[in-house]
Amino acid sequence: AFATWKISIACANITMVRVPKATLGSWFGPGVSTGQIQFYQSVPNGPTNISVSLSNLNAMAGGYHVHILPIKPNSSEPCSAANIRGHYNPLSVNITLSPPPGNGTLYRDSNLPLTGPHSIVGRSVVIHYSNDDIGEGFGFLCMHLHRKNGVLNILNFTI
């Protein structure tokens, strides 16, 4: 009798991977604006998907950007450039190639990670006034970006 041997061509461990996701904290700013912004990655180290839906900005808002520092909640001017510094752009991406401002859309960006040394988690997101899109004055609305244990958290806001 001959023994039948099965030879494996490849093998691997199967492990559960948590998909990186981020949530946005409380918004700071004036008005009755409403909306939602989501940041999530389908796979770790993959491109970040950004879903934006904003309304009632009343032509006051210009572009929105990730800024270097998180919001200082006890500040009298939490959205000021002095508190959150400039736009976060560690890879020196040409900002003129950014999509134009709008009320809602879906983006996919491979230069906006939720993990690693260039992560946007722990920073802030600012919607600028329409006359201050380069971010040198005060933001119209701002919020803090933070990690949320692998659960998709969606920022819904009413201001």
Stockholm file with secondary structure:
# STOCKHOLM 1.0

chainA/1-159         AFATWKISIACANITMVRVPKATLGSWFGPGVSTGQIQFYQSVPNGPTNISVSLSNLNAMAGGYHVHILPIKPNSSEPCSAANIRGHYNPLSVNITLSPPPGNGTLYRDSNLPLTGPHSIVGRSVVIHYSNDDIGEGFGFLCMHLHRKNGVLNILNFTI
#=GR chainA/1-159 SS CCCCCCCCSCCCCCCCCCCCEEEECCCBCSSCCEEEEEEEESSTTSCEEEEEEEECCTTCEEEEEEESSCCCTTCSSTTBHHHHCSBCCTTCCCGGGSCCCCSEEEEEETTCCSSSTTCCTTSEEEEEETTCTTCSSBEEEEEEEEECTTSCCCEEEEC
#=GC SS_cons         CCCCCCCCSCCCCCCCCCCCEEEECCCBCSSCCEEEEEEEESSTTSCEEEEEEEECCTTCEEEEEEESSCCCTTCSSTTBHHHHCSBCCTTCCCGGGSCCCCSEEEEEETTCCSSSTTCCTTSEEEEEETTCTTCSSBEEEEEEEEECTTSCCCEEEEC
//
